[in-house]
Amino acid sequence: MSQYADSEDEHDGIMDTDEEVTNGRVTLLNGNGPPYFHVILQLREHFFCNISQSQSLWREGPLRFHLVLSSPSGWLHKEMKTNAKSTSLKLKKRWFVLTHNSLDYYKSAEKNSSKMGTLVLNSLCSVIQPDERVHRETGYWNIIVYGRKHCYRLYTKMLNEAMRWTAAILGVIESKTPIETPTLQLIRDIKENSVNAEIVEQMYRRNPILRYTQHPLHSPLLPLPYGEVTIHRQQGYASLQDEAVRVFNSLQEMETLADTVPIIQGILQTCQDLRPLRDEVYCQVIKQTNHVPQPNSPANLAHWHLLTCMSCTFLPSRAILRYLRFHLKRVRERYPGTEIERYAGFIGESLKKTKTREFVPSQEEIAALLLRQEMSTTVYCHGGGSCKISINSHTTAGEVVEKLIRGLAMEDSKNLFSLFEHNTFTDRALESRVIVADVLAKFERLAGSEEDEEEGEWKLYFKLYCFLDMESMPKEGVEFAFMFEQGKSVNRTNPGFSDCGSLSSLSCKLKEPPLFADCLTEIHSMFQVEGEQRLEMWVKEETSATRTSILEKWARLQGMPQHQAMLKYMSIIKEWPGYGSTLFDVECKEGGFPHDLWLGVSADNVSVSYQKPPLLVGRRHGPTRVFPLQVGEITKIMKAYINMMVKKRCSIMSVSSVASSWAR
């Protein structure tokens, strides 16, 4: 076989032709060894995307090649305009050439062929990567290049070719000097002259673009990338430029509205979805609150309301944040003792605390922010308890837990408590850094949805999270009551206790007398037919016998104090080997084990155990499992246990160190 022979691999996806390889791209090839064709193909495939027009590439190794590239060029299919009724893809094959300044296309590759179109490239142009969905539908890999006024939609059969063109065009765009708008230049000038109040004031007087205006905005204040917002197109968004103009129209509309909460929430949602718009909207609101004819008018206060909500939801970039702080400082100095001065101070403090949020504020939170007040929410506990707490836009779940622990006098507890997102089928622990207002905003969004109707209303619950001390706690304290409620939860989800009758009778005992009938109804609901083949009469007999047994045991408990019944109940619960573990339903995909298993996470170990086989008569829990499989939840609780054990170890080491120093 010749040393220059081609590879026998027919699946490398490369067309081994000189025309395909050279095609105006490789103009010089120097090697210190025998040329091997596939090395060139490898270079072309893996390295071309990193080469700009005037760069060269060296490959080190047994073969060393020096490639000098001319302007990237080649055949691509360009999408042509069709009438609105047509759904078919109309393509024309054109010869494209990428230069330092533009993407040009010609009818043919001949030297004197006339140019048919040019898309000038600058720093605001954008390129959309090839989309696999388009490839499935059309058989082509697509590239979309957006310019200021129009775009090119290009297609090619080869993914490698599409990726090379994408990278090459991006390289030209990134090499361009960033475009600056007049507003951006003025912001920089204000920063440079911020210590000279007279010069700054003169800038505001001479440049209406920095001041309040009643005229509409025709273009963004800041440079925004060209192109459609493809990721959020289904939500009705157009280009960033169009959305910026729409937001400014909304700012002007706010001035005449009595209730601004919905429009504020809408603007916040737009900024949450379209991150590049955040700086733009901050600049628009700063503009509309600058040199206002009537500073304390309701129209101006509406803009301050929006700025207040924005400052609690997301932060601008560093340059715009500096400009915003300068604006707030000027307002406080110019209008002391006024309402807008108080809003400026509130915003300045909020900017110091604001962290990334997943959801925009709820309408209740916005209403509280408009008054610069805290909002109240209810935290529930198993067993029917609840309490109202006050929070602001920055309160975290960890801060709420600390406040509740102090209020319940459980500062000495060795167990770990947490806030939970809770509904009928879900208990999800909140990490300590999670913003509570963000969780409530999510609850508002889910309210009324199909998920909310199926799984019930979402609430905040406070309960035990990690069990580290289950023996030494006082049996009369609040913490024992939390442990008892957790035990009842284990009983409801685990039908494998050996003495279910005693547990059921104790459950009846622990209920108030008026609720005893409800307790029996609940016990009756535990016994339902699992299959049509089971005889209805047999089930009735089993149910009747079980009810009779529970009633007899309950009768023997008459006169037992409530607290003693709780202790007896817990003594039975503690006999279960998994007591103190948090259970997760997991599935075994491999043979040798049952399909359904429990993964238990505790302070001592992580265990896997059999779930009890289905009983002939058993309690249904509904279509959703009590412990849904969520890898994130499992890792979260394991990390919590590890952190608690590390803290305990460090505390012991610290005490030992102090004791040894005293001994010396």
FIDREN-220325 format. One record per residue (C-alpha): y, x, z; residue in three letters. Coordinates in steps of 0.1 Angstrom, whole numbers, padded with zeros to 4 digits, always signed. Each point is the difference from the previous one (the first is absolute). Layout:
N
YXZALA;...
***
This chain:
664
+0000+0000+0000MET;+0034+0013-0009SER;+0023+0010+0028GLN;+0027-0023-0016TYR;-0022-0030-0001ALA;+0012-0032+0015ASP;-0013-0017+0031SER;-0030-0023-0003GLU;+0015-0024+0026ASP;+0008-0033-0018GLU;+0016-0017+0030HIS;+0029+0022+0008ASP;+0024-0025-0016GLY;+0017+0027-0021ILE;+0003-0001-0038MET;-0009+0035-0011ASP;+0023+0003-0030THR;+0027+0026-0008ASP;+0024-0028-0008GLU;-0005-0015+0034GLU;+0004+0032+0019VAL;+0030+0016-0018THR;+0020-0030-0012ASN;+0032+0020+0004GLY;-0006+0008+0036ARG;-0017+0035+0000VAL;+0020+0024-0021THR;-0013+0033+0012LEU;-0034+0011+0014LEU;-0006+0035+0014ASN;-0033+0009+0016GLY;-0015+0032+0014ASN;-0035-0012-0007GLY;-0019-0021-0025PRO;+0016-0034-0005PRO;-0020-0029+0014TYR;+0010-0034-0013PHE;-0006-0020+0031HIS;+0022+0022+0021VAL;+0029-0012-0022ILE;-0011-0036+0004LEU;-0002+0004+0038GLN;+0035+0015+0001LEU;+0013-0028-0022ARG;-0017-0027+0021GLU;+0007+0013+0035HIS;+0032+0020-0003PHE;+0022-0015-0027PHE;+0014-0026+0024CYS;+0016+0028+0021ASN;+0017+0017-0029ILE;+0036-0008-0010SER;+0013+0007-0035GLN;+0013+0035+0006SER;-0026+0013+0024GLN;-0031+0021-0005SER;-0034+0000+0018LEU;-0022+0029+0009TRP;-0037-0005+0008ARG;-0015+0028+0022GLU;-0037+0010-0003GLY;-0023+0015-0026PRO;+0020-0016-0027LEU;+0038+0001+0003ARG;+0020-0023-0023PHE;+0037-0002-0004HIS;+0012-0034-0013LEU;+0035-0006-0014VAL;+0008-0036-0005LEU;+0023-0016-0025SER;+0014-0035+0004SER;-0029-0024+0009PRO;-0007-0023-0029SER;-0028-0022-0013GLY;-0011-0034-0013TRP;+0004-0030+0023LEU;-0001-0037-0005HIS;+0033-0018+0008LYS;+0001-0036+0009GLU;+0022-0021-0023MET;+0020-0030+0009LYS;-0017-0034-0007THR;+0012-0035+0003ASN;-0002-0018+0033ALA;-0030-0021-0011LYS;-0022+0029-0011SER;-0024+0014+0026THR;-0016+0027-0022SER;+0008+0037+0003LEU;+0019+0013-0030LYS;-0002+0038-0003LEU;+0014+0025-0025LYS;-0011+0036-0002LYS;+0029+0024+0003ARG;+0006+0037+0003TRP;+0016+0008+0034PHE;+0019+0031+0010VAL;+0012+0008+0035LEU;+0031+0022+0003THR;+0020+0012+0029HIS;+0023-0030-0003ASN;-0019-0029-0016SER;-0032-0015-0012LEU;+0002-0005-0038ASP;-0023-0016-0024TYR;-0005+0003-0038TYR;-0019-0019-0026LYS;-0021+0031-0009SER;-0006+0036+0011ALA;+0017+0014-0031GLU;+0028+0025+0007LYS;+0027-0020-0018ASN;-0011-0034+0012SER;+0028-0022+0012SER;+0004-0008+0037LYS;-0007-0037+0008MET;+0011-0001+0036GLY;+0011+0020+0030THR;-0002-0006+0037LEU;+0024+0023+0019VAL;-0015+0013+0032LEU;+0020+0005+0032ASN;-0008+0001+0037SER;-0002-0038+0004LEU;-0026-0005-0027CYS;-0035-0008+0012SER;-0036+0001-0013VAL;-0027-0024+0008ILE;-0035+0015+0003GLN;-0029-0012-0022PRO;-0014-0033+0013ASP;-0038-0005+0001GLU;+0004-0038-0002ARG;+0019+0004-0033VAL;-0028+0023-0013HIS;-0026-0026+0008ARG;+0020-0027-0018GLU;+0011+0020-0031THR;-0021+0031-0002GLY;+0031+0022+0002TYR;+0015+0021+0028TRP;+0037-0009+0003ASN;+0031+0019+0009ILE;+0034-0018+0007ILE;+0031+0021-0002VAL;+0032-0017+0013TYR;+0034+0010-0012GLY;+0034-0014+0009ARG;+0000-0028-0026LYS;-0035-0002-0014HIS;-0035+0013+0005CYS;-0029+0014-0020TYR;-0035-0015+0005ARG;-0024+0026-0014LEU;-0038-0001-0004TYR;-0028+0024-0006THR;-0038-0001-0001LYS;-0004+0031+0022MET;+0008+0000+0037LEU;+0006+0038+0000ASN;+0025-0004-0027GLU;+0018-0028+0019ALA;+0001+0021+0032MET;+0014+0031-0019ARG;+0028-0020-0015TRP;+0008-0016+0033THR;+0002+0033+0018ALA;+0020+0017-0028ALA;+0026-0029-0001ILE;+0002+0001+0038LEU;+0006+0037-0001GLY;+0030-0005-0023VAL;+0014-0028+0022ILE;-0004+0021+0032GLU;+0018+0029-0016SER;+0032-0020-0006LYS;+0030+0002+0023THR;+0001-0030+0023PRO;+0024-0026-0012ILE;+0028-0010+0025GLU;+0020-0032+0000THR;+0037-0001+0010PRO;-0010-0016+0034THR;-0024+0029+0007LEU;+0027+0025-0008GLN;+0025-0017+0022LEU;-0024-0001+0029ILE;-0004+0037-0003ARG;+0038+0005-0001ASP;+0004-0022+0031ILE;-0026+0022+0018LYS;+0019+0032-0010GLU;+0034-0015+0012ASN;-0013-0020+0030SER;+0022+0019+0025VAL;+0032-0009-0019ASN;+0005-0037+0006ALA;+0030-0002-0024GLU;-0019+0014-0030ILE;-0029-0024+0007VAL;+0023-0030+0002GLU;+0016+0011-0032GLN;-0035+0001-0017MET;-0006-0036+0011TYR;+0033-0012-0013ARG;-0004+0016-0034ARG;-0036-0009-0006ASN;-0007-0038+0001PRO;-0037+0008-0004ILE;+0000+0010+0037LEU;+0017-0032+0012ARG;-0007-0037+0004TYR;+0002-0019-0033THR;-0004-0036-0011GLN;-0010+0010-0035HIS;-0036+0002-0010PRO;-0018+0034-0003LEU;-0011+0009-0035HIS;-0020+0031+0007SER;-0015+0017+0031PRO;+0022+0021+0023LEU;-0027+0027+0001LEU;-0022+0015-0027PRO;-0033-0020-0002LEU;-0030+0008-0022PRO;-0003-0019-0032TYR;-0029-0023-0007GLY;-0017-0031+0012GLU;-0014-0002+0035VAL;-0036-0003-0012THR;-0017+0001+0035ILE;+0019-0031+0012HIS;+0004-0018-0034ARG;-0021-0029+0013GLN;+0026-0006+0027GLN;+0026-0007-0026GLY;+0019+0033+0001TYR;+0017+0014-0030ALA;+0014+0036-0004SER;+0017+0017+0029LEU;+0033-0002-0017GLN;-0003-0038-0004ASP;-0012-0004+0036GLU;+0030+0020+0013ALA;+0024-0023-0018VAL;-0019-0031+0013ARG;+0003+0013+0036VAL;+0037+0004-0004PHE;+0003-0036-0013ASN;-0019-0011+0031SER;+0025+0019+0022LEU;+0028-0019-0015GLN;-0019-0033+0004GLU;-0006+0007+0037MET;+0038-0003+0006GLU;-0001-0037-0006THR;-0033-0010+0018LEU;-0002-0015+0034ALA;-0036+0012+0006ASP;-0005+0035-0013THR;-0034+0007+0016VAL;-0022-0009-0031PRO;+0022+0021-0024ILE;+0000+0029+0025ILE;-0037-0001+0002GLN;-0003-0001-0038GLY;+0022+0031-0004ILE;-0020+0018+0026LEU;-0032-0008-0018GLN;+0014+0012-0033THR;+0009+0034+0017CYS;-0034+0001+0017GLN;-0018-0004-0033ASP;+0023+0022-0021LEU;+0007+0031+0021ARG;+0024+0016-0026PRO;+0023-0029+0006LEU;+0006+0007+0037ARG;+0027+0025-0004ASP;+0017-0021-0027GLU;+0001-0031+0022VAL;+0013+0020+0030TYR;+0028+0013-0023CYS;+0007-0036-0012GLN;+0003-0013+0035VAL;+0022+0029+0011ILE;+0022-0007-0030LYS;+0003-0037+0009GLN;+0009+0007+0036THR;+0027+0026-0009ASN;+0037-0009-0001HIS;-0008-0037+0002VAL;+0032-0023-0001PRO;-0012-0020+0030GLN;-0023+0022+0021PRO;-0010-0026+0026ASN;-0006-0028-0025SER;-0034-0017-0001PRO;-0005+0013-0036ALA;+0004+0036+0012ASN;-0022-0006+0031LEU;-0028-0011-0024ALA;+0000+0034-0015HIS;-0001+0016+0035TRP;-0029-0023+0009HIS;-0019+0014-0030LEU;+0009+0036+0009LEU;-0013-0006+0035THR;-0033-0013-0012CYS;-0004+0029-0025MET;+0007+0025+0027SER;-0030-0014+0020CYS;-0024-0001-0030THR;+0004+0032-0020PHE;+0022+0031-0002LEU;+0018+0014-0030PRO;-0003+0035-0013SER;+0017+0028+0020ARG;+0031+0001-0023ALA;+0005-0037+0001ILE;-0007-0001+0038LEU;+0027+0025+0006ARG;+0024-0021-0022TYR;-0010-0031+0020LEU;+0007+0017+0034ARG;+0034+0011-0013PHE;+0007-0036-0010HIS;-0010-0014+0034LEU;+0021+0026+0017LYS;+0031-0010-0020ARG;-0006-0037+0007VAL;-0002+0005+0037ARG;+0032+0020+0000GLU;+0019-0024-0022ARG;-0011-0033+0017TYR;-0005+0007+0037PRO;-0009-0030+0021GLY;-0010-0022-0030THR;-0033-0016-0009GLU;-0005+0024-0029ILE;+0006+0030+0023GLU;-0029-0013+0022ARG;-0022-0004-0030TYR;+0008+0035-0011ALA;-0010+0014+0034GLY;-0032-0021+0000PHE;-0010+0013-0034ILE;+0008+0036+0010GLY;-0024-0003+0029GLU;-0027-0017-0021SER;+0000+0028-0026LEU;-0011+0024+0028LYS;-0031-0021+0008LYS;-0011-0015-0033THR;-0035+0010-0012LYS;-0021-0010-0031THR;-0010-0036+0000ARG;-0026-0018-0020GLU;+0017-0034-0002PHE;+0036-0011-0001VAL;+0013-0018+0031PRO;-0010-0035+0007SER;+0026-0028-0001GLN;-0001-0001+0038GLU;+0007+0037+0002GLU;+0028-0003-0026ILE;+0016-0028+0020ALA;-0001+0022+0031ALA;+0015+0030-0018LEU;+0029-0021-0013LEU;+0009-0005+0037LEU;-0009+0036+0009ARG;-0025-0014+0026GLN;-0036+0005+0008GLU;-0027-0025-0010MET;-0026-0015+0022SER;-0037-0004-0007THR;-0031-0011+0019THR;-0029+0023+0009VAL;-0033-0017+0009TYR;-0030+0010+0022CYS;-0035-0012-0001HIS;-0005-0027+0026GLY;+0031-0020-0010GLY;+0028+0023+0015GLY;+0031+0008-0020SER;+0035+0015+0006CYS;+0032+0002-0020LYS;+0015+0034-0007ILE;+0032+0012-0016SER;-0002+0025-0028ILE;+0023+0015-0026ASN;-0005+0013-0035SER;-0012+0034+0013HIS;-0023-0010+0029THR;-0035+0014-0004THR;-0033-0014+0011ALA;-0004+0029+0024GLY;+0033-0009+0017GLU;-0011-0036+0004VAL;-0033+0011+0015VAL;+0018+0022+0025GLU;+0023-0028+0010LYS;-0028-0024+0005LEU;-0020+0025+0021ILE;+0030+0005+0022ARG;+0005-0037+0003GLY;-0036-0006+0010LEU;+0000+0030+0025ALA;-0028+0018-0018MET;+0016+0034-0003GLU;-0030+0016+0018ASP;-0025-0014-0024SER;-0023+0026-0017LYS;-0008-0024-0029ASN;+0019-0003-0032LEU;+0018-0032-0009PHE;+0014-0009-0034SER;+0017-0027-0020LEU;-0022-0018-0025PHE;+0006-0021-0031GLU;-0021-0030+0007HIS;-0012-0031-0017ASN;-0032-0021+0001THR;-0021+0027-0016PHE;+0019+0033+0003THR;+0010+0023+0028ASP;+0018+0030-0013ARG;+0015+0026+0023ALA;+0035+0012-0007LEU;+0008+0037+0001GLU;+0026+0009+0026SER;+0026+0010-0027ARG;-0002-0033-0019VAL;+0033-0020+0001ILE;-0007-0034+0015VAL;+0027-0017-0020ALA;-0018+0012-0032ASP;-0032-0016+0012VAL;+0019-0033+0007LEU;+0015+0002-0035ALA;-0036+0003-0014LYS;-0010-0031+0021PHE;+0029-0019-0016GLU;-0011+0010-0035ARG;-0036-0011+0007LEU;+0010-0033+0016ALA;-0009-0029-0023GLY;-0022+0022-0023SER;-0036-0009-0007GLU;-0011+0028+0023GLU;+0020-0014+0028ASP;-0015-0035-0005GLU;-0035+0014+0001GLU;+0003+0025+0028GLU;+0026-0017+0022GLY;+0034+0011+0012GLU;+0007+0036+0006TRP;+0011+0010+0036LYS;+0007+0031+0020LEU;-0027+0006+0027TYR;+0001+0025+0029PHE;-0035+0011+0012LYS;-0023+0029+0008LEU;-0005+0025-0028TYR;-0020+0030+0014CYS;-0023-0003+0030PHE;+0002+0032+0021LEU;-0003-0014+0036ASP;-0022-0031+0005MET;-0011+0005+0036GLU;+0028+0013+0022SER;+0026-0026-0008MET;+0009-0025+0028PRO;-0020-0032-0004LYS;+0030-0021+0010GLU;+0025+0015-0024GLY;+0014-0011-0033VAL;-0019+0027-0018GLU;-0033-0015+0011PHE;+0011-0033-0015ALA;+0006+0018-0033PHE;-0035+0015+0003MET;-0015-0034+0008PHE;+0016-0016-0031GLU;-0013+0029-0021GLN;-0034-0007+0014GLY;+0002-0036-0010LYS;+0009+0011-0035SER;-0031+0022-0001VAL;-0022-0029+0011ASN;+0014-0022-0028ARG;-0007+0026-0026THR;-0034+0013+0013ASN;-0028-0025+0004PRO;-0024+0026+0013GLY;+0004-0003+0037PHE;-0032-0006+0019SER;+0016-0025+0024ASP;+0021-0022-0023CYS;-0007-0031+0022GLY;+0017+0016+0030SER;+0029+0012-0021LEU;+0005-0035-0014SER;-0002-0016+0035SER;+0025+0025+0013LEU;+0023-0008-0029SER;-0001-0036+0010CYS;+0007+0009+0036LYS;+0030+0021-0010LEU;+0016-0029-0020LYS;+0022-0026+0017GLU;-0018-0033+0008PRO;+0019-0020-0027PRO;-0012+0025-0026LEU;-0037-0002+0010PHE;-0008-0025-0027ALA;+0016+0023-0025ASP;-0022+0028+0013CYS;-0031-0021-0006LEU;+0012-0008-0034THR;+0004+0037-0008GLU;-0035+0007+0014ILE;-0014-0028-0023HIS;+0018+0016-0030SER;-0020+0032+0006MET;-0031-0018-0011PHE;+0000-0008-0037GLN;-0027-0003-0025VAL;-0004+0033-0020GLU;-0022-0014-0028GLY;-0012-0032-0014GLU;-0036+0009+0007GLN;+0005-0003+0038ARG;-0009-0033+0015LEU;+0029-0020+0012GLU;-0019-0014+0030MET;-0011+0035+0011TRP;+0036+0011+0000VAL;+0012-0030+0020LYS;-0027+0007+0026GLU;+0010+0037+0002GLU;+0037-0009+0003THR;-0007-0026+0027SER;-0022+0024+0020ALA;+0027+0027-0002THR;+0027-0024+0011ARG;-0021-0011+0030THR;-0007+0036+0010SER;+0037+0009-0001ILE;+0010-0031+0020LEU;-0025+0008+0027GLU;+0012+0036+0003LYS;+0036-0013+0000TRP;-0008-0025+0028ALA;-0013+0029+0022ARG;+0033+0018-0005LEU;+0020-0028+0018GLN;+0021+0014+0028GLY;+0000+0035-0015MET;+0036+0014+0000PRO;+0016+0006-0034GLN;+0003+0037+0005HIS;-0036+0004+0011GLN;-0011-0019-0031ALA;+0020+0025-0021MET;-0017+0030+0018LEU;-0034-0015-0006LYS;+0008-0007-0037TYR;+0011+0037-0004MET;-0031+0013+0017SER;-0021-0017-0027ILE;+0022+0012-0028ILE;-0002+0036+0013LYS;-0038-0001-0004GLU;+0004+0001-0038TRP;-0003+0037-0012PRO;+0029-0004-0024GLY;+0025-0011+0027TYR;+0032+0020-0003GLY;-0005+0005-0037SER;+0021-0014-0028THR;-0024-0015-0026LEU;+0003+0001-0038PHE;-0023-0018-0024ASP;-0014+0026-0024VAL;-0025-0002-0028GLU;-0028+0025-0007CYS;-0004+0006-0037LYS;-0031+0022+0003GLU;-0035-0010+0009GLY;-0016+0006+0034GLY;+0025-0020+0020PHE;+0010-0037+0001PRO;+0028-0009-0023HIS;+0023-0012+0027ASP;+0008+0023+0029LEU;+0026+0005+0027TRP;+0021+0031+0002LEU;+0012+0004+0036GLY;+0029+0023+0009VAL;+0004+0009+0037SER;+0014+0028+0022ALA;-0035+0016+0002ASP;-0014-0003-0035ASN;-0001-0016-0034VAL;-0032-0021-0002SER;-0018-0020-0027VAL;-0022-0029+0012SER;-0019-0029-0014TYR;+0016-0033-0001GLN;-0022-0026+0015LYS;-0022-0019-0025PRO;+0013-0034-0009PRO;-0012-0026+0026LEU;-0017-0032-0009LEU;+0029-0016+0017VAL;+0032+0021+0000GLY;+0037-0003+0000ARG;+0020+0002-0032ARG;+0031+0021-0001HIS;+0014-0011-0033GLY;+0001+0018-0034PRO;+0020+0029+0013THR;-0015+0026+0024ARG;+0015+0005+0034VAL;+0001+0038-0006PHE;+0008+0006-0037PRO;-0010+0033-0014LEU;+0032+0021-0003GLN;-0003+0037-0001VAL;+0036+0004+0011GLY;-0006-0020+0032GLU;-0031+0020+0009ILE;+0018+0033-0005THR;+0030-0013+0019LYS;-0019-0009+0031ILE;-0019+0033-0001MET;+0032+0019-0002LYS;+0013-0020+0030ALA;-0030+0009+0021TYR;+0003+0037-0009ILE;+0037+0001+0008ASN;-0006-0017+0034MET;-0027+0025+0008MET;+0022+0029-0010VAL;+0028-0013+0022LYS;-0024-0004+0029LYS;-0014+0036-0004ARG;+0036+0014-0002CYS;+0009-0019+0031SER;-0030+0014+0019ILE;+0008+0035-0012MET;+0036-0004+0011SER;-0011-0012+0035VAL;-0025+0029+0003SER;+0027+0024-0010SER;+0024-0013+0027VAL;-0027+0001+0026ALA;-0009+0036-0008SER;+0036+0011+0002SER;+0003-0016+0034TRP;-0032+0018+0011ALA;+0015+0033-0009ARG;
***
